[in-house]
Amino acid sequence: MKLRDVISIMLNRKWLAVIPFLVFAAVARAETAPEFSAVFTAGQDGYHTYRIPAMVVTTNGTVLAFCEGRKKGRGDSGDIDTLLKRSTDGGKTWSAQQLIWSDDENTCGNPTPVVDRTTGIIWLLMCWNSGTINEKQISAKAVRQGRRVFICHSADDGLTWTKPEEITASVKEPGWGWYATGPVNGIQLERGEHRGRLVIPANHSESSGKEGTNTVSRSHVIYSDDHGKTWRIGGIEDKKTNESTVAELSNGDLMQNMRSYHNRNQRVVATSKDGGASWSPIRFDATLVEPVCQGSLFRYSWPDDAGKSRLLFANPASLKREKLTVRLSYDEGATWAVSKLLHEGPAAYSCLTRLPDQSIGCLFECGDKTAYETITLARIPLIWMENAATAAP
């Protein structure tokens, strides 16, 4: 029997039944794998570097991606603008870049958006400082004018924005030096007696000693109970906490997950039973390894939403800024059952959301040689996230 006859028999009798299954499996894998697209790319559209991503989905299903556009360099000080891109198809394509706030060569950044789902208004909190000074000088209060806090809003799905208005006196104590909103999204509480409250994670520095030589950082929150009209300072966290992210738990408590300066390369966590007005002592989460960097905590679903409570967390899960990883908890952040590696190489800040098609959106800084080459959106199917076969090592 010739070889072609053998092949013909195999195809007719056995492999013809197998081929459709193999094709289906390959298609299924492709359909359930994360999709990646660069939203902001360094060197394009007039900016040296794009940093500090934040993302929300409006009540109309529009995805808003915010960031800082750094004009002349990668550094945290100097000529920095607040920028936006919009997507009306779930993050597949994006609008042209939109300038929300610029002030000559000064720093206008730390965009921290929150959607009021009662009114549909998107509130955006930001920080300002002179472009000629840096964080170290501001923290030590070595300059006359330090960080100031501003807010603007959009009532048309992010197409237009009001002029930023200053709210520093309401949300910053006179003795604080450095101040930063976010950087990540805020939340609106959905349960309990504080339902409807808008909560923004933030951080600040306190200094003492000669010329402010003893400086410590602390996380805190600010909140509004009147749909963004007025804001006040909430609870203040323990020392050595910094950039933070907040989620609501199923029992109505809040969880604040924080960057830590305790020299343990672990995230720290605290909870609040009064809508963020006060916080428990911090605890270390040994699972959430960090290189001292920002992270993102986000509630994807409630226990009565498809039967599972799902909290998501993203950060560079390493001792350096690399390995952007998304984790999933089914028990309100007590443990992290699933861990998925999105980007093996350099990576840094991130922001999570639930996209209109129910996939997970992770907007994060990443690149091949440095973490600051792009701000990229990963569109992650939930089925892939919950598939143990694709778990990170």
C-alpha positions, 0 to 999 in steps of 0.5 A: 500500500502506498503512502498516499493510500495510508494517509487517505484511509487515516483522514477518512476513518479517524482524523476527519472526526478529530480535525473539527475538534482541533479547529474548534479548540484553536478558535476557542483559545483565540476567542478567549485570550486577552487582546492588547492594544496600545492606547498611548505611545511614548513620543507620539502626539507631542509628548515625550512620555505618557504615564499614570493611567486611569480608566472608568466606564460611563453610564452610557458604556463609553470607556474613558482612558486618562493619563499624564502627558509629559512634554519634555521627559519621563520625570514626575515634575515639569511640563505635564498635562492631563489627557483623555481618549474615549472609546465607544466600542469597549476599548477596541478603537479610540478617539483622538487625544483630548487635552483636559488640563494644561497650565503653561509649563506646570504640572497638571496630573494625577487624574483620578476619575469617578462616575456618579451612576445616579447623575451620569456625571464623571468627576475628575480630581487632579493635582497641580504644582509648579513645574520648577519644583519636585516632590522632595521639595514639596514634601519637605515644605521647602517651597512657598507653594506646594501641591494643590487639588482641583476638580472638573466634571463632564456631563456628556460622556467625556466629550467636554469638561468644565474648567478645573476648580480648586478644592485644596482647602477642603481636602488637604490639611495645612501641615501636609506637604506632598499630596496626590489623588489616586492615581487610579479610579475612585468608586461610588458606594453601592451598599449600606447607609453610605450608598451613593457616596463618592470615594477617592483614594489619595495620599499625602506626606507629613514632615517634622524636624529641621527643614522637614527632614523627617518625612512620612507618607500616609494614605487617606481618602476623600469623599462626597455625599452630595454628588460631587458638589462638596468634598471632605477628608476621610480616614487617614492610614498608618505611616509608610503607606502611599498610593492606594486603591479602594473597593467596596466589600459585600458587607458594605465595608471598604478595603483600601489596598496600599503601596508600602514603605515598610521594606517588606515588598508586600502590599498593605491593606486596611478596612473601614466600616463607616464608608471611609471615615476611619480605618482599621490598622493595616495588615500585610498581604504576603501574596501581593508582592510588590516592588514599591509601586502603584496597584489597582483593586476593583470589584468585578461582581457581587455575590448576588451577581452571577453567584460569585463575589469577584475582586480583582487586583493588578500590579507588577508582581515582582521585586522590580517593575515587571510581570504585570499580573492580575489576581482574582479573589472569591472571598473579599480579598482574604485570599487570591485564588487565581493569578494571571500574568499579562506582561512578562517584561517591564511594567508599572502602574495600572487601572482595572475596570469592567468593560461593556462586554463584561470582559476585564479591562486593565490599562497599564504601563509596559514596554520591552526595554522600560515600563514607560514605552506605552500605556496599553489596554488588555481586554481580558475575557472572564473565562480566560481569567477563571481558567486554571490552565492559564494560571501564572506560575 
